[in-house]
Amino acid sequence: MLDKILKFLKAAENRETFFRRIAVYYPKSDMRYREIERAYNLVKDEFRGKTREGGGRYFEHIRAAALILIEYLRVKDYRLIIAILLHDLVEDIPAWTIERVRQEFGDYIAMLVDYMTKPSKKEYPDKRERERVYHTRFRFAPREFFMLKLPDRLHNVITLPGCAKEKRLRKIAETREHYLPYAEEQMILLHELEEALEIAEKAA
């Protein structure tokens, strides 16, 4: 099952191929296409020069999560596509707040991004408490949140080999405890996550 996802993630992906997929649903003149394009451009600019622990460009992760949503889960709702493009914006870019996202993209997208964003260190200085609060919110989140969060987590697990061993083991345990139960409950990427975890555990 994971092979299908890996196949298109390993393909040469760029702006042109991404928007070729969007154009299947919305013509370029459609407001929904333009809003996705605005979000894509914004996030790419904000993450320019930022890299992940494994060395790849950070934006590649954002686009990969969006591709899993669009290509594999077949999600067409432009608001969900925008939300997954923005999912790390508030947490990682200090200039962005949930209120700013709300002003730029509306209440619904801001709500989804808020669920995707861990509480700030200012609100919860203790890391464990911050993580506890974040994961507790999963119990009250709408299904749409899991449509975004599980592709994000799946790509994080797929790319764990580029991380330090301590982080790999921590993320594997975290995924099994906090993500797999919801993948099963919501029936979203359950088998794909299980397979990715098995591969990551063997590599760890």
Backbone torsions as a table, in degrees:
resi	resn	phi	psi	omega
1	MET	NA	-39.0	-178.9
2	LEU	-68.3	-25.6	-177.9
3	ASP	-56.8	-39.0	-178.8
4	LYS	-63.4	-41.5	178.1
5	ILE	-67.8	-46.2	-178.1
6	LEU	-61.6	-33.1	-177.8
7	LYS	-60.7	-49.5	-178.0
8	PHE	-81.6	-21.0	175.4
9	LEU	-72.8	-30.1	-179.9
10	LYS	-83.6	-13.0	178.9
11	ALA	-68.3	163.8	179.4
12	ALA	-72.1	99.4	-178.3
13	GLU	-101.8	137.8	177.3
14	ASN	-151.0	-174.1	-178.4
15	ARG	-58.5	-43.6	-177.3
16	GLU	-60.9	-46.4	-178.6
17	THR	-69.1	-34.7	178.9
18	PHE	-62.8	-49.3	-176.2
19	PHE	-78.2	-15.5	170.4
20	ARG	-64.6	-36.6	176.6
21	ARG	-68.0	-42.0	180.0
22	ILE	-63.7	-37.6	-177.5
23	ALA	-67.1	-16.4	174.8
24	VAL	-64.4	-33.0	-177.1
25	TYR	-99.2	-39.2	-175.1
26	TYR	-130.6	129.8	173.6
27	PRO	-69.6	160.2	-175.1
28	LYS	-60.5	-26.0	-179.3
29	SER	-80.0	-11.7	-178.1
30	ASP	-73.2	136.5	179.0
31	MET	-55.0	-34.9	-177.7
32	ARG	-67.2	-40.1	175.2
33	TYR	-62.3	-45.6	-177.2
34	ARG	-65.1	-35.0	178.7
35	GLU	-70.6	-38.9	174.9
36	ILE	-62.3	-43.1	179.5
37	GLU	-62.4	-40.6	179.0
38	ARG	-63.1	-44.1	179.0
39	ALA	-64.4	-43.4	-180.0
40	TYR	-59.4	-49.1	-178.9
41	ASN	-63.2	-42.4	-178.3
42	LEU	-61.3	-50.1	-176.6
43	VAL	-67.6	-40.1	178.9
44	LYS	-60.9	-40.7	178.3
45	ASP	-66.9	-42.4	-177.0
46	GLU	-67.3	-32.0	-178.7
47	PHE	-98.3	8.0	179.9
48	ARG	-59.3	129.1	178.9
49	GLY	87.8	-9.3	-180.0
50	LYS	-89.9	138.6	-179.3
51	THR	-124.0	161.4	176.6
52	ARG	-92.4	171.3	-177.7
53	GLU	-57.7	-34.8	-179.9
54	GLY	-75.5	-7.3	176.1
55	GLY	104.4	-13.9	-179.8
56	GLY	-77.0	161.3	177.0
57	ARG	-62.5	137.1	-178.0
58	TYR	-62.2	-36.2	-177.5
59	PHE	-62.1	-27.1	179.0
60	GLU	-62.4	-35.5	176.5
61	HIS	-65.7	-45.1	-179.1
62	ILE	-60.4	-45.9	-179.9
63	ARG	-66.9	-37.8	179.7
64	ALA	-63.2	-43.0	177.6
65	ALA	-61.1	-41.5	178.3
66	ALA	-65.0	-38.0	179.6
67	LEU	-65.7	-38.5	176.3
68	ILE	-62.2	-42.3	177.9
69	LEU	-61.4	-47.3	-173.6
70	ILE	-78.9	-50.1	-170.7
71	GLU	-83.2	-38.7	-174.5
72	TYR	-94.8	-45.0	178.3
73	LEU	-85.4	-8.9	176.0
74	ARG	60.9	36.2	178.1
75	VAL	-80.2	131.4	-177.8
76	LYS	-113.2	-13.7	-176.7
77	ASP	-63.5	115.5	-174.9
78	TYR	-61.1	-28.4	-178.9
79	ARG	-69.3	-36.7	177.5
80	LEU	-70.8	-37.0	177.8
81	ILE	-64.1	-42.9	177.6
82	ILE	-63.8	-44.6	-177.2
83	ALA	-61.6	-39.6	179.9
84	ILE	-72.3	-30.3	173.9
85	LEU	-65.7	-32.8	-177.3
86	LEU	-92.0	2.2	-163.4
87	HIS	-62.6	-25.8	179.4
88	ASP	-103.7	1.7	-170.7
89	LEU	-63.0	-52.3	-175.5
90	VAL	-70.3	-38.0	-178.0
91	GLU	-69.4	-32.8	-171.5
92	ASP	-110.3	-16.3	-178.4
93	ILE	-116.1	106.0	-173.2
94	PRO	-55.3	-29.5	-177.3
95	ALA	-71.0	-12.2	-176.4
96	TRP	-106.4	135.6	175.2
97	THR	-124.7	166.3	176.1
98	ILE	-61.8	-36.5	179.3
99	GLU	-63.7	-38.3	177.8
100	ARG	-66.7	-39.9	175.7
101	VAL	-61.4	-41.3	179.4
102	ARG	-61.2	-43.4	-179.8
103	GLN	-65.3	-35.9	-176.5
104	GLU	-83.2	-36.0	-170.0
105	PHE	-129.3	-1.4	175.0
106	GLY	97.9	168.5	-173.0
107	ASP	-63.6	-43.8	-173.0
108	TYR	-65.9	-47.6	179.3
109	ILE	-65.1	-40.3	178.4
110	ALA	-61.4	-39.6	179.0
111	MET	-62.6	-44.2	-180.0
112	LEU	-65.4	-41.9	178.4
113	VAL	-64.5	-36.9	178.8
114	ASP	-61.9	-44.2	176.6
115	TYR	-63.1	-32.2	-178.8
116	MET	-77.7	-14.2	-172.4
117	THR	-99.3	127.6	176.8
118	LYS	-68.4	147.6	175.8
119	PRO	-56.2	151.3	-176.8
120	SER	-74.1	158.2	177.1
121	LYS	-63.8	-27.6	178.3
122	LYS	-66.7	-41.0	179.4
123	GLU	-71.1	-42.2	-176.8
124	TYR	-133.9	87.9	-178.1
125	PRO	-60.1	-31.6	-179.7
126	ASP	-79.4	123.7	-175.4
127	LYS	-60.9	-42.8	-178.9
128	ARG	-62.7	-41.3	178.4
129	GLU	-66.3	-39.1	178.6
130	ARG	-61.6	-43.9	178.4
131	GLU	-66.4	-40.4	-179.6
132	ARG	-61.6	-45.7	-179.9
133	VAL	-63.2	-43.8	-179.8
134	TYR	-59.7	-48.0	-177.7
135	HIS	-72.8	-29.5	176.3
136	THR	-63.0	-35.9	-179.4
137	ARG	-62.7	-22.5	178.5
138	PHE	-55.9	-35.4	-176.7
139	ARG	-64.2	-21.4	-175.8
140	PHE	-112.8	4.3	-175.9
141	ALA	-79.7	150.8	175.6
142	PRO	-73.1	160.8	-179.5
143	ARG	-56.0	-34.6	-178.7
144	GLU	-58.9	-32.8	177.0
145	PHE	-58.7	-44.1	-178.6
146	PHE	-70.2	-26.1	174.3
147	MET	-64.5	-23.8	179.2
148	LEU	-97.7	-45.9	-172.4
149	LYS	-69.4	-37.4	-177.5
150	LEU	-70.8	-39.5	170.8
151	PRO	-60.8	-39.4	177.3
152	ASP	-60.3	-48.0	-179.8
153	ARG	-67.1	-38.3	178.3
154	LEU	-59.4	-45.5	179.5
155	HIS	-66.2	-35.7	176.4
156	ASN	-61.5	-41.2	179.3
157	VAL	-68.3	-41.7	179.3
158	ILE	-58.1	-35.8	-175.4
159	THR	-95.9	9.9	179.4
160	LEU	-59.5	-31.6	-179.6
161	PRO	-54.5	-22.0	179.1
162	GLY	-82.9	-1.7	-176.0
163	CYS	-102.0	165.6	176.4
164	ALA	-65.7	152.8	-174.9
165	LYS	-58.1	-42.7	-179.1
166	GLU	-59.2	-42.2	179.5
167	LYS	-69.0	-40.3	178.7
168	ARG	-57.4	-48.5	-178.8
169	LEU	-64.9	-39.2	179.9
170	ARG	-65.7	-42.8	-178.6
171	LYS	-70.5	-34.4	176.6
172	ILE	-63.4	-47.7	179.7
173	ALA	-63.1	-43.1	179.5
174	GLU	-61.6	-41.3	-179.4
175	THR	-65.4	-42.4	179.1
176	ARG	-64.9	-38.5	-176.5
177	GLU	-79.1	-43.4	-168.8
178	HIS	-108.5	-14.9	-174.8
179	TYR	-114.2	-43.7	-179.0
180	LEU	-57.9	-40.6	179.0
181	PRO	-59.5	-36.4	179.4
182	TYR	-78.3	-32.1	174.8
183	ALA	-61.7	-38.7	178.3
184	GLU	-72.4	-44.6	-179.2
185	GLU	-61.5	-43.4	-176.9
186	GLN	-90.4	-10.0	-176.1
187	MET	55.4	51.8	178.6
188	ILE	-125.1	112.6	173.6
189	LEU	57.3	27.1	-178.5
190	LEU	-61.0	-54.9	-175.7
191	HIS	-67.7	-33.8	178.5
192	GLU	-66.2	-42.4	177.6
193	LEU	-65.4	-42.1	178.8
194	GLU	-60.4	-43.7	-179.6
195	GLU	-66.7	-41.7	179.1
196	ALA	-64.3	-37.8	178.6
197	LEU	-66.4	-40.4	178.6
198	GLU	-61.2	-42.9	179.1
199	ILE	-65.0	-43.5	-178.9
200	ALA	-64.8	-38.3	-179.9
201	GLU	-66.4	-38.3	178.2
202	LYS	-66.1	-35.9	-179.7
203	ALA	-75.7	-25.0	-177.2
204	ALA	-73.5	NA	NA
